Each structure stands twice: as structure tokens, then as C-alpha cells.
């Protein structure tokens, strides 16, 4: 029971930290856009949160201790953000010919859905690798 509570608490803390970290590293401010009822921002941010929670799930499932989980969890969060920014940069160059943030700020739903799927796809690639 104690392990369940400890892993849950640490996982929740890592998720909350990542929710506040994402807006610091993206060119657009998700919180401001969400307050303005920008659906595109909600879609992308939701996809990123789901993707990170998926990585944290895998880190919990494959860790042997709390320090192990902290290491895997932190690496998973950072790697998810790095890979998502890379995918965002590539897709912006190839598909949209402009910064993705401009599309999100403009409330464009289609690219937001695409990028939410990219975030989840990146997570599905990262998650299985979170093992020793």
C-alpha cells in the first residue's frame, strides 16, 4: 500500500511539474490561450499531457525503486518535450511553412489535432524504451 501511495504521489508531482514546464518551453503561452478559450491550444496541450502521463505510466511500470522512477520519469518528461519540439519544427517546415505557434494562436483545429497525435505517437515510441 505504501509503494502505491508513494509512486502515485511522485508520478502526480512529475505530471504537475511537466504541466507547468510545457508552457515555459513552447513559443506560445498555453495558459493564456486556454483562458481565451482557444480550442487549438487545449487540443495540443491535452495531447502533450496525455503523452507525458503515458511515459510516466511506463516509467512506474518498469522502475524498481522510487529513485529509479524519478530518473526515468524526469528523462521521459524532458525527452517528450524535446522530441515534440523537434516534430513541431519539422512539421512546421514541411506541412505548414510557418511556425506552429502561429497556427495555435490563430485557433487552427486541424494542425492542433495533428500535433496532439504527434505528441502521443512520440510517447508511444518513448514509453517502451523506459526499461533498464
C-alpha atoms as a printed R data frame, in Angstrom:
    type eleno elety resid chain resno       x      y       z
1   ATOM     1    CA   UNK     A     1   0.000  0.000   0.000
2   ATOM     2    CA   UNK     A     2   2.839  2.400   0.858
3   ATOM     3    CA   UNK     A     3   4.508  1.789  -2.523
4   ATOM     4    CA   UNK     A     4   1.238  2.545  -4.322
5   ATOM     5    CA   UNK     A     5   0.849  5.841  -2.481
6   ATOM     6    CA   UNK     A     6   4.474  6.826  -2.964
7   ATOM     7    CA   UNK     A     7   4.585  6.019  -6.690
8   ATOM     8    CA   UNK     A     8   1.229  7.753  -7.223
9   ATOM     9    CA   UNK     A     9   2.339 10.862  -5.355
10  ATOM    10    CA   UNK     A    10   5.690 11.109  -7.135
11  ATOM    11    CA   UNK     A    11   4.019 10.466 -10.504
12  ATOM    12    CA   UNK     A    12   1.455 13.163  -9.823
13  ATOM    13    CA   UNK     A    13   4.192 15.630  -8.848
14  ATOM    14    CA   UNK     A    14   6.118 14.878 -12.074
15  ATOM    15    CA   UNK     A    15   2.932 15.349 -14.096
16  ATOM    16    CA   UNK     A    16   2.168 18.688 -12.433
17  ATOM    17    CA   UNK     A    17   5.751 19.864 -12.964
18  ATOM    18    CA   UNK     A    18   5.512 18.951 -16.640
19  ATOM    19    CA   UNK     A    19   2.187 20.803 -16.967
20  ATOM    20    CA   UNK     A    20   3.948 23.949 -15.791
21  ATOM    21    CA   UNK     A    21   7.141 23.211 -17.746
22  ATOM    22    CA   UNK     A    22   5.489 22.837 -21.153
23  ATOM    23    CA   UNK     A    23   4.325 26.480 -21.406
24  ATOM    24    CA   UNK     A    24   7.821 27.640 -20.451
25  ATOM    25    CA   UNK     A    25   9.453 25.896 -23.406
26  ATOM    26    CA   UNK     A    26   6.853 26.439 -26.111
27  ATOM    27    CA   UNK     A    27   6.740 29.703 -28.067
28  ATOM    28    CA   UNK     A    28   3.068 30.240 -27.237
29  ATOM    29    CA   UNK     A    29   1.568 30.518 -23.764
30  ATOM    30    CA   UNK     A    30  -0.888 27.638 -23.367
31  ATOM    31    CA   UNK     A    31  -2.434 29.005 -20.183
32  ATOM    32    CA   UNK     A    32  -3.184 32.397 -21.734
33  ATOM    33    CA   UNK     A    33  -4.647 30.785 -24.861
34  ATOM    34    CA   UNK     A    34  -6.754 28.352 -22.842
35  ATOM    35    CA   UNK     A    35  -8.141 31.226 -20.765
36  ATOM    36    CA   UNK     A    36  -9.078 32.876 -24.066
37  ATOM    37    CA   UNK     A    37 -10.992 29.686 -24.972
38  ATOM    38    CA   UNK     A    38  -8.601 28.761 -27.773
39  ATOM    39    CA   UNK     A    39  -9.619 25.184 -28.618
40  ATOM    40    CA   UNK     A    40  -6.490 24.511 -30.658
41  ATOM    41    CA   UNK     A    41  -4.324 25.176 -27.608
42  ATOM    42    CA   UNK     A    42  -6.487 22.896 -25.471
43  ATOM    43    CA   UNK     A    43  -6.118 20.082 -28.015
44  ATOM    44    CA   UNK     A    44  -2.331 20.359 -28.268
45  ATOM    45    CA   UNK     A    45  -1.807 20.830 -24.538
46  ATOM    46    CA   UNK     A    46  -4.129 17.919 -23.780
47  ATOM    47    CA   UNK     A    47  -2.216 15.714 -26.208
48  ATOM    48    CA   UNK     A    48   1.064 16.657 -24.557
49  ATOM    49    CA   UNK     A    49  -0.291 15.991 -21.063
50  ATOM    50    CA   UNK     A    50  -1.648 12.607 -22.132
51  ATOM    51    CA   UNK     A    51   1.654 11.739 -23.801
52  ATOM    52    CA   UNK     A    52   3.659 12.628 -20.700
53  ATOM    53    CA   UNK     A    53   1.279 10.681 -18.465
54  ATOM    54    CA   UNK     A    54   1.743  7.692 -20.779
55  ATOM    55    CA   UNK     A    55   5.514  7.985 -20.347
56  ATOM    56    CA   UNK     A    56   5.134  8.263 -16.575
57  ATOM    57    CA   UNK     A    57   2.961  5.149 -16.602
58  ATOM    58    CA   UNK     A    58   5.710  3.231 -18.355
59  ATOM    59    CA   UNK     A    59   8.350  4.635 -16.009
60  ATOM    60    CA   UNK     A    60   6.341  3.449 -12.997
61  ATOM    61    CA   UNK     A    61   5.708  0.037 -14.526
62  ATOM    62    CA   UNK     A    62   9.380 -0.529 -15.324
63  ATOM    63    CA   UNK     A    63  11.114  1.019 -12.321
64  ATOM    64    CA   UNK     A    64  12.426 -0.937  -9.362
65  ATOM    65    CA   UNK     A    65  12.569  1.914  -6.858
66  ATOM    66    CA   UNK     A    66  11.450  5.500  -6.335
67  ATOM    67    CA   UNK     A    67  14.864  6.949  -7.311
68  ATOM    68    CA   UNK     A    68  14.751  4.770 -10.420
69  ATOM    69    CA   UNK     A    69  11.273  6.083 -11.212
70  ATOM    70    CA   UNK     A    70  12.347  9.683 -10.597
71  ATOM    71    CA   UNK     A    71  15.207  9.270 -13.045
72  ATOM    72    CA   UNK     A    72  13.100  7.551 -15.703
73  ATOM    73    CA   UNK     A    73  10.193  9.930 -15.144
74  ATOM    74    CA   UNK     A    74  12.301 13.072 -15.427
75  ATOM    75    CA   UNK     A    75  14.087 11.778 -18.527
76  ATOM    76    CA   UNK     A    76  10.745 10.790 -20.064
77  ATOM    77    CA   UNK     A    77   9.252 14.239 -19.474
78  ATOM    78    CA   UNK     A    78  12.278 16.058 -20.880
79  ATOM    79    CA   UNK     A    79  12.668 13.700 -23.821
80  ATOM    80    CA   UNK     A    80   8.954 14.023 -24.652
81  ATOM    81    CA   UNK     A    81   9.267 17.807 -24.738
82  ATOM    82    CA   UNK     A    82  12.465 17.732 -26.826
83  ATOM    83    CA   UNK     A    83  11.078 15.267 -29.353
84  ATOM    84    CA   UNK     A    84   7.766 17.093 -29.568
85  ATOM    85    CA   UNK     A    85   9.563 20.379 -30.280
86  ATOM    86    CA   UNK     A    86  11.602 18.617 -32.963
87  ATOM    87    CA   UNK     A    87   8.491 17.141 -34.568
88  ATOM    88    CA   UNK     A    88   6.806 20.552 -34.331
89  ATOM    89    CA   UNK     A    89   9.743 22.182 -36.090
90  ATOM    90    CA   UNK     A    90   9.860 19.562 -38.864
91  ATOM    91    CA   UNK     A    91   6.103 19.606 -39.455
92  ATOM    92    CA   UNK     A    92   6.028 23.396 -39.450
93  ATOM    93    CA   UNK     A    93   8.711 23.427 -42.147
94  ATOM    94    CA   UNK     A    94   7.276 20.590 -44.234
95  ATOM    95    CA   UNK     A    95   3.498 20.902 -43.885
96  ATOM    96    CA   UNK     A    96   2.614 24.426 -42.873
97  ATOM    97    CA   UNK     A    97   5.526 26.655 -43.921
98  ATOM    98    CA   UNK     A    98   5.107 28.725 -40.763
99  ATOM    99    CA   UNK     A    99   5.583 28.474 -37.027
100 ATOM   100    CA   UNK     A   100   3.216 26.067 -35.377
101 ATOM   101    CA   UNK     A   101   2.619 28.548 -32.565
102 ATOM   102    CA   UNK     A   102   1.044 30.989 -35.001
103 ATOM   103    CA   UNK     A   103  -1.427 28.321 -36.081
104 ATOM   104    CA   UNK     A   104  -2.288 27.515 -32.466
105 ATOM   105    CA   UNK     A   105  -2.678 31.177 -31.560
106 ATOM   106    CA   UNK     A   106  -4.972 31.556 -34.581
107 ATOM   107    CA   UNK     A   107  -7.100 28.688 -33.271
108 ATOM   108    CA   UNK     A   108  -6.463 26.307 -36.194
109 ATOM   109    CA   UNK     A   109  -8.033 22.983 -35.138
110 ATOM   110    CA   UNK     A   110  -6.641 20.671 -37.853
111 ATOM   111    CA   UNK     A   111  -2.952 21.263 -37.131
112 ATOM   112    CA   UNK     A   112  -3.716 21.131 -33.405
113 ATOM   113    CA   UNK     A   113  -5.186 17.644 -33.811
114 ATOM   114    CA   UNK     A   114  -2.200 16.596 -35.900
115 ATOM   115    CA   UNK     A   115   0.252 17.810 -33.289
116 ATOM   116    CA   UNK     A   116  -1.679 16.198 -30.436
117 ATOM   117    CA   UNK     A   117  -1.400 12.909 -32.340
118 ATOM   118    CA   UNK     A   118   2.325 13.575 -32.898
119 ATOM   119    CA   UNK     A   119   2.788 14.054 -29.137
120 ATOM   120    CA   UNK     A   120   1.001 10.775 -28.424
121 ATOM   121    CA   UNK     A   121   2.929  8.967 -31.172
122 ATOM   122    CA   UNK     A   122   6.239 10.207 -29.769
123 ATOM   123    CA   UNK     A   123   5.125  8.990 -26.351
124 ATOM   124    CA   UNK     A   124   4.293  5.569 -27.778
125 ATOM   125    CA   UNK     A   125   7.848  5.367 -29.097
126 ATOM   126    CA   UNK     A   126   9.449  6.574 -25.852
127 ATOM   127    CA   UNK     A   127   7.364  4.569 -23.376
128 ATOM   128    CA   UNK     A   128   8.557  1.049 -24.265
129 ATOM   129    CA   UNK     A   129  12.174  2.200 -24.032
130 ATOM   130    CA   UNK     A   130  11.824  3.181 -20.362
131 ATOM   131    CA   UNK     A   131  13.401 -0.006 -19.091
132 ATOM   132    CA   UNK     A   132  16.801 -0.963 -17.735
